[in-house]
Amino acid sequence: MNCQESARLLPGYFDSELDLVHTLEVEDHLRTCAACTNALEADRALRSTISRSNLRYSAPSAVVRNVRATVADVFPRETSARRWTWEWSFAAATLVLFALVTWKLLPVNNAPTSVTLADEAIADHIRALMPGHLSDVESTDQHTVKPWFDGKLDFAPPVENFAEQGFPLISGRLDYLGNHPAAALVYQRRKHFISVFLVPATGEPDRAESRETQRGYNAISWTHGGMNYWAVSDVNPGDLEELAKLLRGEH
Ligand SMILES: [Zn+2]
């Protein structure tokens, strides 16, 4: 990412409105770029100054609705990426000129849509591999992991340990996939980790596996028994398919 791309994404990053993949790309760039880091810090300083002053004012919901409706009327056919830019400019101008609205008045609802669920699953897996992120509950026993999810999700993910078949269950954690709360199970294969994401697919028919490879990671997805599955790892696709079979009960 260069500074031009970073400048385009920084407003969304500033408002925590980027998806995970773009967030990580921006953070990568910020680590090595003092200019963009300074720009971000300036925005943060402005926001905290405004929120501490008596200029802060939360617009009534009727005003928010009217502004949104007007935006939709005036720019009905803009692509999401262009509207994204435009809405940000509009929000910034409003804030500076009138100091009436909070930053929350025009949240960006249309994040760039080019990022697929495979991108997201792979990014989540990579992030989980960072120290301290791999698990919320650590256990090699599904009787500990399964109840841990109770009350944290509105579905009960099937949790099984396949240690005997060479895929010991290491841990579980909560994650997000496609804006959905997901259960993430971590299995080990030799020295490698496999993240398995589960999201309910209520009413959807079973779907055979589809595969993707990105940045050296393999991702396969399938639907089985009313649940969407994503398995992501740097293990070879054959290993992933073997685990997929186990998860579908084909053993
Ligand atoms: Zn930069």
Residues whose N, C-alpha, C, O or C-beta is under 5 A from the ligand:
A	BS01	ZN	N2 C3 S6 C33 C36
